[in-house]
Amino acid sequence: MVCVSEPISSASNPLVKRLRALSDRRARTREQAFVVEGVAPVWQAVEAAARIEVLVCCTELLADSPAVAMVEQQAALGVRVTELTRELFERVSGRDGPSGLAAIISSSTLAAHDLRVATDGFLVAAHEMSNPGNLGTVIRTAEALGADGLLLVGGCADPFSPQAVKASMGSLFHLPIARLPDLGSFFDWAEDTGVRTVTSSARTGIEVAGADLSGPVVLLLGAERTGLPTEAIDRSDLAVAIPMAGRATSFNVAVAAGILMYEASRQLRR
């Protein structure tokens, strides 16, 4: 392995303390950094040219993984690489059966007006989405279906939390993300940008498959428990419904988001 010094074995080491501290949202916000763990997500961060502060590895756990060569290549390019003993890596890991590779990565979000949406494209906006797993799934689906970016409106979950990062499956490194403080600023942004706003509600009679989702549009998603407030649906340019045949009264927000994004992507590809 590339490390020439002895692996770190002490939990009081400053790097180990930082790895643990970044499990807290306040620390992530303050330091503008987050932790990614696992061979696939770290590799995706490398390929996406994410700003990696340090690669943290365990030779014993990595064994003969192809990631060893990738880490050595990154070290040769000047990326800092630090090794932990197996015992310590397993102690600080947030996973069962850790793979032996993690990274501290600088985090950043854009200003809303820096998001670029193509004339035949779409964006996704999440209002007060509180579950980081749902948010990570939305990020993964949005990137997979070709969304131009994601807007976090109001008090959303942290997209850089361990749960969101894991659920995003690397898509976090490829999808531009911006923040807006509230729905008022969201609709002002949409008007200034010339993007049509689309909401989803069980109370509207317009089925999503029959709606015009030609771009540029932004699909606004609501909170898990309460959905979107009535005033947001009333103010949107278009409200659509996802038909349901069973006894369920609603979809999981990440599932609903996937359906809406797929239809927008399908129409825009025609």
Sine and cosine of phi, psi and omega as CSV:
sin_phi,cos_phi,sin_psi,cos_psi,sin_omega,cos_omega
0.00,0.00,0.27,-0.96,-0.12,-0.99
-0.96,0.28,-0.37,0.93,-0.08,-1.00
-0.94,0.34,0.77,-0.64,-0.01,-1.00
-0.99,-0.15,-0.32,0.95,0.01,-1.00
-1.00,-0.07,0.19,-0.98,0.02,-1.00
-0.92,0.40,0.59,-0.80,0.05,-1.00
-0.87,0.50,0.58,-0.81,0.04,-1.00
-0.93,0.36,0.74,-0.68,-0.01,-1.00
-0.85,-0.53,-0.12,0.99,-0.09,-1.00
-0.99,-0.15,0.77,-0.64,0.04,-1.00
-0.94,0.35,-0.24,0.97,0.01,-1.00
-1.00,0.02,0.01,1.00,0.05,-1.00
-0.88,0.48,0.67,-0.74,-0.05,-1.00
-0.83,0.55,-0.61,0.79,0.02,-1.00
-0.91,0.41,-0.67,0.74,0.00,-1.00
-0.91,0.42,-0.65,0.76,0.05,-1.00
-0.88,0.48,-0.62,0.79,0.01,-1.00
-0.94,0.35,-0.64,0.77,0.06,-1.00
-0.83,0.56,-0.69,0.72,0.00,-1.00
-0.95,0.33,-0.64,0.77,-0.04,-1.00
-0.89,0.45,-0.55,0.83,-0.06,-1.00
-0.96,0.28,0.03,1.00,0.16,-0.99
-0.97,0.25,-0.22,0.98,-0.01,-1.00
-0.99,-0.13,0.73,-0.68,-0.06,-1.00
-0.87,0.48,-0.63,0.78,-0.01,-1.00
-0.89,0.46,-0.62,0.79,0.05,-1.00
-0.92,0.38,-0.65,0.76,0.03,-1.00
-0.88,0.47,-0.67,0.75,0.00,-1.00
-0.92,0.39,-0.69,0.73,-0.03,-1.00
-0.90,0.43,-0.69,0.72,-0.09,-1.00
-1.00,-0.06,-0.09,1.00,-0.01,-1.00
0.78,0.62,0.77,0.64,-0.02,-1.00
-0.47,-0.89,0.37,-0.93,0.03,-1.00
-0.49,-0.87,0.22,-0.98,-0.06,-1.00
-0.96,-0.29,0.69,-0.73,0.12,-0.99
-0.87,-0.49,0.72,-0.69,-0.01,-1.00
-0.79,-0.62,0.64,-0.77,0.02,-1.00
0.89,-0.45,0.57,-0.82,-0.05,-1.00
-0.87,0.49,-0.77,0.64,-0.07,-1.00
-0.89,0.46,-0.77,0.64,0.00,-1.00
-0.89,0.46,-0.64,0.77,0.01,-1.00
-0.91,0.41,-0.67,0.74,0.03,-1.00
-0.88,0.48,-0.65,0.76,0.04,-1.00
-0.90,0.44,-0.60,0.80,0.05,-1.00
-0.90,0.43,-0.65,0.76,0.04,-1.00
-0.89,0.46,-0.74,0.67,-0.03,-1.00
-0.91,0.42,-0.47,0.88,0.02,-1.00
-1.00,0.08,0.05,1.00,-0.01,-1.00
0.86,0.51,0.60,0.80,0.10,-1.00
-0.90,0.43,0.41,-0.91,-0.03,-1.00
-0.99,0.14,1.00,-0.03,-0.05,-1.00
-1.00,0.07,0.85,-0.52,0.04,-1.00
-0.98,0.18,-0.67,0.74,-0.02,-1.00
-0.36,-0.93,0.66,-0.76,0.17,-0.98
-1.00,-0.08,0.75,-0.66,-0.02,-1.00
-0.91,-0.42,0.84,-0.54,-0.11,-0.99
-0.72,-0.69,0.25,-0.97,0.11,-0.99
-0.70,-0.72,0.94,-0.34,-0.06,-1.00
-0.84,0.54,-0.66,0.75,-0.05,-1.00
-0.89,0.45,-0.64,0.77,0.00,-1.00
-0.97,0.25,-0.60,0.80,0.01,-1.00
-0.93,0.36,-0.55,0.84,0.02,-1.00
0.78,0.62,-0.86,-0.51,-0.04,-1.00
-0.98,-0.21,0.46,0.89,0.02,-1.00
-0.89,0.46,0.60,-0.80,0.10,-0.99
-0.85,0.52,-0.32,0.95,0.01,-1.00
-0.90,0.44,-0.39,0.92,0.02,-1.00
-0.86,0.51,-0.73,0.69,0.01,-1.00
-0.90,0.43,-0.60,0.80,0.03,-1.00
-0.90,0.44,-0.69,0.72,0.02,-1.00
-0.88,0.47,-0.69,0.73,0.01,-1.00
-0.89,0.46,-0.62,0.78,0.04,-1.00
-0.91,0.42,-0.67,0.74,0.02,-1.00
-0.90,0.43,-0.62,0.78,0.05,-1.00
-0.89,0.46,-0.64,0.77,0.02,-1.00
-0.91,0.42,-0.45,0.89,0.03,-1.00
-1.00,0.08,-0.02,1.00,0.06,-1.00
0.98,-0.21,0.07,1.00,0.05,-1.00
-0.96,0.27,0.70,-0.72,0.02,-1.00
-0.93,0.36,0.73,-0.68,0.03,-1.00
-0.80,-0.60,0.77,-0.64,0.02,-1.00
-0.78,-0.62,0.64,-0.76,-0.01,-1.00
-0.94,-0.33,0.63,-0.78,0.10,-0.99
-0.92,-0.39,0.44,-0.90,0.14,-0.99
-0.91,0.40,0.33,-0.94,0.00,-1.00
-0.87,0.50,-0.70,0.71,-0.03,-1.00
-0.86,0.50,-0.70,0.71,-0.05,-1.00
-0.95,0.31,-0.66,0.75,0.02,-1.00
-0.86,0.51,-0.68,0.73,0.00,-1.00
-0.92,0.40,-0.50,0.86,0.02,-1.00
-0.95,0.32,-0.63,0.78,-0.07,-1.00
-1.00,0.00,-0.21,0.98,-0.03,-1.00
-0.93,0.37,0.55,-0.84,0.08,-1.00
-0.99,-0.11,0.25,0.97,-0.09,-1.00
-0.80,-0.60,0.44,-0.90,0.20,-0.98
-0.99,0.16,0.74,-0.68,-0.02,-1.00
0.89,0.46,0.84,0.54,-0.04,-1.00
-0.88,0.48,0.50,-0.87,-0.08,-1.00
-1.00,0.08,-0.29,0.96,0.02,-1.00
0.99,-0.16,0.26,0.96,0.01,-1.00
-0.61,-0.79,0.74,-0.68,0.05,-1.00
-0.54,-0.84,0.14,-0.99,0.02,-1.00
-0.45,-0.89,0.54,-0.84,0.21,-0.98
-0.98,-0.18,0.82,-0.58,-0.12,-0.99
-0.82,-0.58,0.67,-0.75,0.06,-1.00
-0.94,0.35,0.71,-0.71,-0.01,-1.00
-0.95,-0.31,0.47,-0.88,0.06,-1.00
-0.31,-0.95,0.49,-0.87,0.13,-0.99
-0.82,-0.58,0.36,-0.93,-0.03,-1.00
-1.00,0.00,0.29,-0.96,0.26,-0.97
-0.96,0.27,0.56,-0.83,-0.09,-1.00
-0.83,0.56,-0.62,0.78,-0.04,-1.00
-0.96,0.27,-0.12,0.99,0.10,-1.00
-1.00,0.01,-0.15,0.99,0.09,-1.00
-0.94,0.33,0.69,-0.72,0.01,-1.00
-0.92,-0.40,0.80,-0.60,0.04,-1.00
-0.85,-0.52,0.76,-0.65,-0.01,-1.00
-0.94,0.34,0.37,-0.93,0.01,-1.00
-0.88,0.47,-0.42,0.91,0.06,-1.00
-0.92,-0.38,0.53,0.85,-0.07,-1.00
-0.87,-0.49,0.00,-1.00,0.04,-1.00
-0.57,-0.82,0.44,-0.90,0.09,-1.00
-0.88,-0.47,0.26,-0.96,0.10,-1.00
-0.85,-0.53,0.63,-0.77,0.07,-1.00
-0.79,-0.61,0.69,-0.72,0.01,-1.00
-0.89,-0.46,0.85,-0.52,0.01,-1.00
-0.97,-0.24,0.88,-0.47,0.08,-1.00
0.83,0.56,0.52,0.85,0.05,-1.00
-0.96,0.28,0.89,-0.45,-0.19,-0.98
-0.98,-0.18,-0.31,0.95,-0.05,-1.00
-1.00,-0.01,0.90,-0.44,-0.05,-1.00
-0.90,0.43,-0.50,0.86,0.06,-1.00
-0.90,0.43,-0.68,0.73,0.07,-1.00
-0.88,0.47,-0.69,0.73,-0.02,-1.00
-0.89,0.45,-0.69,0.73,0.03,-1.00
-0.88,0.47,-0.62,0.78,0.04,-1.00
-0.91,0.41,-0.65,0.76,0.06,-1.00
-0.88,0.48,-0.68,0.74,0.02,-1.00
-0.87,0.48,-0.71,0.70,0.00,-1.00
-0.88,0.48,-0.72,0.70,-0.02,-1.00
-0.93,0.38,-0.66,0.75,0.00,-1.00
-0.88,0.48,-0.71,0.70,0.00,-1.00
-0.92,0.40,-0.63,0.77,-0.01,-1.00
-0.91,0.42,-0.57,0.82,-0.05,-1.00
-1.00,-0.07,0.11,0.99,0.14,-0.99
1.00,0.05,0.39,0.92,0.08,-1.00
-0.89,0.45,0.52,-0.85,0.00,-1.00
-0.99,0.12,-0.21,0.98,0.01,-1.00
0.22,-0.98,0.06,-1.00,-0.02,-1.00
-0.76,-0.65,0.72,-0.69,0.11,-0.99
-0.95,-0.30,0.78,-0.62,0.10,-0.99
-0.98,-0.18,0.89,-0.46,-0.11,-0.99
-0.94,-0.35,0.84,-0.54,0.00,-1.00
0.97,0.25,-0.44,-0.90,-0.12,-0.99
-0.99,0.11,0.95,0.31,0.00,-1.00
-0.99,0.13,0.26,-0.96,0.16,-0.99
-0.87,0.49,0.33,-0.94,-0.02,-1.00
-0.99,0.15,0.87,-0.49,0.01,-1.00
-0.92,0.39,-0.22,0.98,-0.01,-1.00
-0.98,-0.21,0.18,0.98,0.08,-1.00
-0.95,0.32,0.41,-0.91,-0.01,-1.00
-0.82,0.58,-0.64,0.77,-0.02,-1.00
-0.92,0.40,-0.68,0.73,0.00,-1.00
-0.93,0.37,-0.66,0.75,0.01,-1.00
-0.88,0.48,-0.70,0.71,0.00,-1.00
-0.89,0.45,-0.71,0.71,-0.03,-1.00
-0.93,0.37,-0.45,0.89,-0.02,-1.00
-0.96,0.27,-0.31,0.95,0.07,-1.00
0.79,0.61,0.66,0.75,0.07,-1.00
1.00,-0.02,-0.27,0.96,-0.03,-1.00
-0.91,0.41,-0.38,0.93,0.04,-1.00
-0.82,0.57,-0.51,0.86,-0.06,-1.00
-0.99,0.15,-0.10,0.99,-0.07,-1.00
-0.88,-0.48,-0.18,0.98,-0.08,-1.00
-0.95,-0.30,0.88,-0.47,0.05,-1.00
-0.89,0.46,0.68,-0.74,-0.04,-1.00
-0.79,-0.61,0.69,-0.72,0.06,-1.00
-0.74,-0.67,0.26,-0.96,-0.02,-1.00
-0.82,-0.57,0.55,-0.84,0.14,-0.99
-0.71,-0.71,0.57,-0.82,-0.14,-0.99
-0.96,0.27,-0.47,0.88,-0.09,-1.00
-0.31,-0.95,0.08,-1.00,-0.03,-1.00
-0.92,0.40,-0.56,0.83,0.03,-1.00
-0.86,0.51,-0.72,0.69,0.00,-1.00
-0.93,0.36,-0.49,0.87,0.05,-1.00
-0.90,0.43,-0.76,0.65,-0.02,-1.00
-0.93,0.37,-0.55,0.83,0.09,-1.00
-0.89,0.45,-0.69,0.72,0.04,-1.00
-0.87,0.49,-0.71,0.70,-0.02,-1.00
-0.88,0.47,-0.67,0.75,0.01,-1.00
-0.91,0.42,-0.70,0.71,0.00,-1.00
-0.91,0.42,-0.56,0.83,-0.08,-1.00
-1.00,0.07,-0.30,0.95,-0.03,-1.00
0.98,0.19,0.51,0.86,0.00,-1.00
-0.96,-0.28,0.76,-0.64,0.04,-1.00
-0.96,0.29,0.64,-0.77,0.00,-1.00
-0.98,-0.18,0.74,-0.68,-0.01,-1.00
-0.83,-0.56,0.79,-0.61,0.06,-1.00
-0.88,-0.47,0.22,-0.98,0.01,-1.00
-0.84,-0.55,0.72,-0.70,-0.01,-1.00
-0.47,-0.88,0.65,-0.76,0.06,-1.00
-0.94,0.33,-0.20,0.98,-0.07,-1.00
-1.00,0.03,-0.15,0.99,0.00,-1.00
-1.00,-0.09,0.47,-0.88,-0.03,-1.00
-1.00,-0.09,0.05,1.00,-0.05,-1.00
-1.00,-0.01,0.94,-0.35,0.01,-1.00
-0.96,0.27,0.60,-0.80,-0.12,-0.99
-0.87,0.50,-0.58,0.82,-0.03,-1.00
-0.92,0.39,-0.39,0.92,0.01,-1.00
-0.98,-0.19,0.05,1.00,-0.03,-1.00
-1.00,0.03,0.46,-0.89,0.05,-1.00
-1.00,0.03,0.96,-0.29,0.00,-1.00
-0.95,-0.32,0.41,0.91,0.01,-1.00
-0.88,0.48,0.59,-0.81,-0.15,-0.99
-0.99,0.17,0.11,-0.99,-0.11,0.99
-0.98,0.19,0.70,-0.72,0.02,-1.00
-0.73,-0.68,0.37,-0.93,0.14,-0.99
-0.81,-0.59,0.80,-0.60,-0.02,-1.00
-1.00,-0.05,0.91,-0.41,-0.07,-1.00
-1.00,-0.10,0.85,-0.53,-0.02,-1.00
-0.96,-0.27,0.52,-0.85,-0.03,-1.00
-0.98,-0.19,-0.05,-1.00,0.01,-1.00
-0.95,0.32,0.39,-0.92,-0.07,-1.00
-0.86,0.52,-0.73,0.68,-0.12,-0.99
-1.00,0.08,-0.64,0.77,-0.18,-0.98
-0.96,-0.29,-0.22,0.97,-0.07,-1.00
0.93,0.37,-0.40,-0.91,0.01,-1.00
-1.00,-0.01,0.58,-0.81,0.09,-1.00
-0.92,0.40,0.44,-0.90,-0.05,-1.00
-0.83,0.56,-0.63,0.78,-0.04,-1.00
-0.91,0.42,-0.48,0.87,0.04,-1.00
-0.95,0.32,-0.67,0.74,0.03,-1.00
-0.90,0.43,-0.68,0.74,0.00,-1.00
-0.91,0.42,-0.54,0.84,-0.06,-1.00
-0.99,0.10,-0.29,0.96,-0.05,-1.00
-0.94,0.35,0.37,-0.93,0.01,-1.00
-0.96,0.29,-0.49,0.87,-0.06,-1.00
-0.48,-0.88,0.73,-0.68,0.10,-0.99
-0.90,-0.44,0.74,-0.67,-0.05,-1.00
-0.83,-0.56,0.30,-0.95,0.03,-1.00
-0.82,-0.57,0.56,-0.83,0.12,-0.99
-0.98,-0.22,0.91,-0.40,-0.06,-1.00
-0.91,0.41,0.60,-0.80,0.02,-1.00
-0.79,-0.61,0.69,-0.72,-0.04,-1.00
-0.98,-0.21,-0.35,0.94,-0.05,-1.00
-1.00,0.01,-0.29,-0.96,-0.05,-1.00
-1.00,-0.02,-0.15,0.99,0.04,-1.00
-0.89,0.45,0.59,-0.81,-0.03,-1.00
-0.99,-0.12,-0.16,0.99,-0.01,-1.00
-0.32,-0.95,0.25,-0.97,0.10,-1.00
-0.99,-0.17,0.44,-0.90,0.28,-0.96
-0.85,0.53,0.64,-0.77,-0.13,-0.99
-0.88,0.48,-0.57,0.82,0.01,-1.00
-0.94,0.34,-0.56,0.83,0.06,-1.00
-0.93,0.37,-0.72,0.69,0.03,-1.00
-0.86,0.50,-0.66,0.75,0.02,-1.00
-0.87,0.49,-0.67,0.75,0.00,-1.00
-0.89,0.46,-0.66,0.75,0.02,-1.00
-0.90,0.44,-0.72,0.69,0.00,-1.00
-0.90,0.44,-0.69,0.72,-0.01,-1.00
-0.92,0.40,-0.62,0.78,0.02,-1.00
-0.88,0.47,-0.70,0.71,-0.01,-1.00
-0.91,0.42,-0.66,0.75,0.05,-1.00
-0.89,0.46,-0.71,0.70,0.02,-1.00
-0.89,0.45,-0.68,0.74,0.01,-1.00
-0.87,0.49,-0.71,0.70,-0.01,-1.00
-0.92,0.40,-0.62,0.78,-0.05,-1.00
-0.95,0.31,-0.34,0.94,0.01,-1.00
-1.00,0.07,-0.20,0.98,-0.09,-1.00
-0.92,0.40,0.00,0.00,0.00,0.00
